[in-house]
Amino acid sequence: MASHGDTLTLPSGRVISRATADAAADWLTLLMSGEAGDEQQRLWRQWRQAHVDHEAAWQHVEAVTGRMKSLEGASAYAALSSAATSAQPASAARRRATRMLLWGGLAAGAGLLVSRTGTWQATMADYRSSTGEQRNFTLSDGTRLTLNTDSAVNLRFDASQRCILLVAGEIMIATRHEPRPADPRPLLVTTAEGSIRSLGTRFTVRQRDGRTGVAVLESAVEISPWAGRASARLLHAGEQTLFSRNAVDAPRSVDEHTDAWTRGQLVADEQRLGDFLAELGRYRPGVLRVDPQVADLRLSGVFPLADTDHILATLPSVLPVRVQWRTRFWATVGPAG
C-alpha cells in the first residue's frame, strides 16, 4: 500500500484518505472489543454505506483480518483481538500499532507478516523490552516482573485471575513476601505450550521454539501443558525443566548462573563457543555467525552484556579465533590465521 501525505492507496488501486483508514481501524477496535451494542452496530453499517471509500477501506480490513485468522494457531488474529480488548494505559499506543498493521506493513505484503508474527505481537504487548535491554516492573499485586532481552508480555489481571502471558523472550517472576492476607487469585504465567502456576516463588520462564523453559529459584511452581494436563508436574526450588504442549521433561538441577542476565551478565562455564555465540546473539541486533571449525571450542568467563561488541573483541585473546565484520551488525567468528 502506497502512502502519499494524507492519502493511502489500497491494493485495488483506490486512493482513500488517512482519516477514512483510521476510522476503519477504530471501528475494528470497537467491534473486536465485544462492547459494540445494537446501536454501535447500526452506526458501523451506516458508516460503511455512507461512502464508497468507507466500504473499500472496510473490505481491506476484512481481507487483512482474514489473513490473520489463517495463520497457524490464529496467533496473529488473537494478538490483534488482545490489543482491541485491553484496558491497559498504553491502549492509545496499541491503537496506533493496530493502524500500522492494517495500513502499513500488512498492506506491503502478507508474507512479511506471516514470517514476523511474533515481532509485531511483541510490539503490541503491554510490557516489552528491546534487544539487549532488561526492564523491571512492579505489578498491581506487588509481583516483580523482569524482562530479559527482546521480550514481551500481556497482562490479564481481573477479579478472578492474575495472568501473565509470555508473548516472546524470557522473564523472571518474584512474588511479594511481606506478611499480608494471601491473594485468592492464582498467579499464572502462560506460554504457547501451557501454564505455570506460582506457589509463592521466584522463577524464570523462557519461550523457546516449540518448548518452554522454567527454572525455579525459590519455593515451587506447577506446570500444566495445554494438551497434557494429566502430566502436570510440581517443580521445586533448585530445579529446571522444559515442556511442550503434551508433556513435561524430567527436572534437572538449576544452573547457578540461570539468573545472571538479571544482573546484566552472560556466564559461560566450559561452554561450547557455538552455544555461547547463539546466546550472545540474543542480546545484539543483526547477524552473528560461527564457523563450524571453531564451534566446538570451549570457553569460560563472566561477560558484561552492556557491550556485546567488547565481548566479541575479547574472544581472540582467549581462543584461537578471529572476528570478521561484514558490517557493524554482521559478524562471523572463525579460525585464527
C-alpha positions, 0 to 999 in steps of 0.5 A: 500500500502506497502512502502519499501525505494524507492519502493511502492507496489500497491494493485495488488501486483506490486512493482513500484518505488517512482519516477514512483508514483510521476510522476503519481501524477504530471501528475494528477496535470497537467491534473486536472489543465485544462492547459494540451494542445494537446501536454501535452496530447500526452506526458501523453499517451506516458508516460503511454505506455512507461512502464508497471509500468507507466500504473499500477501506472496510473490505481491506480490513476484512481481507487483512483480518482474514489473513490473520485468522489463517495463520497457524494457531490464529496467533496473529488474529488473537494478538490483534483481538488482545490489543482491541480488548485491553484496558491497559494505559498504553491502549492509545499506543496499541491503537496506533500499532493496530493502524500500522498493521492494517495500513502499513506493513500488512498492506506491503505484503502478507508474507512479511507478516506471516514470517514476523508474527511474533515481532509485531505481537511483541510490539503490541504487548503491554510490557516489552523490552528491546534487544539487549535491554532488561526492564523491571516492573512492579505489578498491581499485586506487588509481583516483580516482573523482569524482562530479559532481552527482546521480550514481551508480555500481556497482562490479564489481571481481573477479579478472578485471575492474575495472568501473565502471558509470555508473548516472546523472550524470557522473564523472571517472576518474584512474588511479594513476601511481606506478611499480608492476607494471601491473594485468592487469585492464582498467579499464572504465567502462560506460554504457547505450550501451557501454564505455570502456576506460582506457589509463592516463588521466584522463577524464570520462564523462557519461550523457546521454539516449540518448548518452554523453559522454567527454572525455579529459584525459590519455593515451587511452581506447577506446570500444566501443558495445554494438551497434557494436563494429566502430566502436570508436574510440581517443580521445586526450588533448585530445579529446571525443566522444559515442556511442550504442549503434551508433556513435561521433561524430567527436572534437572538441577538449576544452573547457578548462573540461570539468573545472571542476565538479571544482573546484566551478565552472560556466564559461560562455564566450559561452554561450547563457543557455538552455544555461547555465540547463539546466546550472545546473539540474543542480546545484539541486533543483526547477524552473528555467525560461527564457523563450524571449525571453531564451534566446538571450542570451549570457553569460560568467563563472566561477560558484561552484556552492556557491550556485546561488541567488547565481548566479541573483541575479547574472544581472540585473546582467549581462543584461537579465533578471529572476528570478521565484520561484514558490517557493524551488525554482521559478524562471523567468528572463525579460525585464527590465521 
